[in-house]
Amino acid sequence: MTIQVVRANTPQLDAVAQLFDAYRGFYQQPSNLGQSRAFIAERMAGNESAIFLAEGEEAEALGFVQLYPTFSSIDAHRTWLLSDLFTAPTARGRGVGRLLMNTARDFALQTGAKGLVLETAIDNITAQRLYESLGYVRDSGYYTYLLDLRQG
């Protein structure tokens, strides 16, 4: 099977939105395709992220990765936050996730970034294995803190 990865833009909006909605479902969020579509459309319209879509031979949406630009003040360099990676259940085990991760790496190199940073759920062992097989190292020097402004 031939898989190609394209930088997603408006023509790929609906395909990415469906995958994004399924990705949110993976993290126990209720399905809301309208919200997912609006969120992705806003990222695309404002050029706020880089989204890459893996497609099969019939332009079947197989997976996506979304990167957000960020900067390291300490290192004085650009980095990319690899925020979202998702492979459609029917495409798992076919190298789609690895291909998307390598595309993200190549993009970061092309943009002169110092590196990529990502987070994943503690129990997402499958993803952790993929990341570690690609050279990602778990950071043991920093804690992640969250302030949820939606809580009263």
C-alpha positions as CSV (number, residue, x, y, z in Angstrom):
1,M,0.0,0.0,0.0
2,T,1.3,3.4,-1.0
3,I,1.0,6.1,1.7
4,Q,1.7,9.7,1.1
5,V,1.9,12.6,3.6
6,V,0.8,16.1,2.6
7,R,0.8,19.4,4.5
8,A,-2.9,19.8,5.3
9,N,-4.7,22.9,4.2
10,T,-8.3,23.8,3.4
11,P,-8.8,21.0,0.8
12,Q,-8.0,18.4,3.5
13,L,-10.0,20.2,6.3
14,D,-12.8,17.6,6.5
15,A,-10.5,14.6,6.5
16,V,-8.3,16.1,9.3
17,A,-11.4,17.2,11.3
18,Q,-12.8,13.6,11.3
19,L,-9.4,12.2,12.4
20,F,-9.1,15.0,15.0
21,D,-12.6,14.2,16.4
22,A,-11.6,10.5,16.7
23,Y,-8.3,11.6,18.4
24,R,-10.2,13.6,21.0
25,G,-12.4,10.5,21.5
26,F,-9.3,8.5,22.3
27,Y,-8.8,10.9,25.2
28,Q,-12.3,10.4,26.4
29,Q,-13.8,13.6,25.0
30,P,-17.3,13.4,23.6
31,S,-17.5,13.4,19.8
32,N,-18.3,16.8,18.4
33,L,-17.4,17.0,14.7
34,G,-18.5,20.6,14.4
35,Q,-16.3,21.7,17.2
36,S,-13.4,19.6,15.8
37,R,-13.8,21.1,12.4
38,A,-14.0,24.6,13.7
39,F,-10.9,24.1,15.8
40,I,-8.9,22.8,12.9
41,A,-10.2,25.4,10.5
42,E,-9.1,28.1,12.9
43,R,-5.6,26.7,13.1
44,M,-5.4,26.5,9.3
45,A,-6.8,30.0,8.7
46,G,-4.4,31.6,11.2
47,N,-1.4,29.5,10.1
48,E,-1.1,28.7,13.8
49,S,0.0,25.1,13.4
50,A,1.6,22.7,10.9
51,I,-0.7,19.8,10.1
52,F,0.4,16.8,8.1
53,L,-2.1,14.2,6.8
54,A,-1.2,10.6,5.8
55,E,-3.4,9.4,2.9
56,G,-3.8,6.0,1.3
57,E,-4.0,5.2,-2.4
58,E,-7.7,6.4,-2.6
59,A,-7.0,9.6,-0.7
60,E,-8.2,7.7,2.4
61,A,-7.3,9.6,5.6
62,L,-5.0,7.4,7.6
63,G,-3.6,9.7,10.3
64,F,-2.4,13.1,11.1
65,V,0.2,15.0,13.2
66,Q,-0.2,18.6,14.4
67,L,2.7,20.8,15.4
68,Y,2.7,24.1,17.2
69,P,5.6,26.6,17.1
70,T,7.2,27.4,20.4
71,F,10.5,28.9,21.5
72,S,13.0,28.0,24.1
73,S,14.1,31.2,25.9
74,I,16.9,29.3,27.7
75,D,18.3,27.9,24.4
76,A,17.2,30.9,22.3
77,H,15.9,28.6,19.6
78,R,12.6,27.6,18.0
79,T,11.2,24.3,19.0
80,W,8.0,22.5,17.8
81,L,5.4,21.1,20.1
82,L,4.2,17.9,18.7
83,S,0.7,18.3,20.1
84,D,-1.4,15.7,18.3
85,L,-0.6,12.3,16.6
86,F,-3.4,10.0,15.6
87,T,-3.6,7.0,13.3
88,A,-7.0,5.7,12.2
89,P,-7.8,2.3,13.9
90,T,-8.0,0.7,10.4
91,A,-4.5,1.9,9.6
92,R,-2.6,0.9,12.7
93,G,0.3,-1.4,12.5
94,R,1.1,-0.2,8.9
95,G,3.8,2.4,9.8
96,V,1.6,5.4,9.5
97,G,2.5,6.8,13.0
98,R,6.2,6.3,12.3
99,L,5.9,8.0,8.9
100,L,4.1,11.0,10.4
101,M,6.6,11.3,13.2
102,N,9.5,11.2,10.7
103,T,7.6,13.9,8.7
104,A,7.4,16.0,11.8
105,R,11.1,15.6,12.4
106,D,12.0,16.5,8.8
107,F,9.8,19.6,9.0
108,A,11.4,20.7,12.3
109,L,14.9,20.3,10.7
110,Q,13.7,22.3,7.6
111,T,12.5,25.1,9.8
112,G,15.8,25.3,11.7
113,A,14.3,24.1,15.0
114,K,16.4,22.9,17.9
115,G,14.0,20.0,18.5
116,L,10.6,18.6,19.1
117,V,8.8,18.2,22.4
118,L,5.7,16.1,23.1
119,E,3.7,14.7,26.0
120,T,1.6,11.6,26.1
121,A,-0.6,9.9,28.6
122,I,1.2,7.8,31.2
123,D,-0.7,4.7,30.2
124,N,-0.2,5.2,26.4
125,I,2.5,2.6,26.2
126,T,2.2,2.0,22.5
127,A,2.9,5.7,21.7
128,Q,5.8,5.7,24.2
129,R,7.4,2.7,22.5
130,L,7.1,4.5,19.1
131,Y,8.6,7.7,20.5
132,E,11.5,6.0,22.2
133,S,12.2,3.9,19.1
134,L,12.6,7.2,17.2
135,G,15.1,8.6,19.6
136,Y,12.9,10.6,21.9
137,V,14.0,10.6,25.5
138,R,11.7,10.9,28.5
139,D,12.5,14.1,30.4
140,S,13.1,13.5,34.0
141,G,14.3,17.0,34.9
142,Y,11.0,19.0,34.6
143,Y,7.5,18.7,35.9
144,T,4.5,19.7,33.9
145,Y,2.0,21.9,35.6
146,L,-1.5,22.8,34.4
147,L,-3.8,25.7,35.5
148,D,-7.3,24.9,34.3
149,L,-8.9,28.3,33.8
150,R,-12.3,26.8,33.1
151,Q,-12.6,25.5,36.7
152,G,-14.4,27.9,39.1
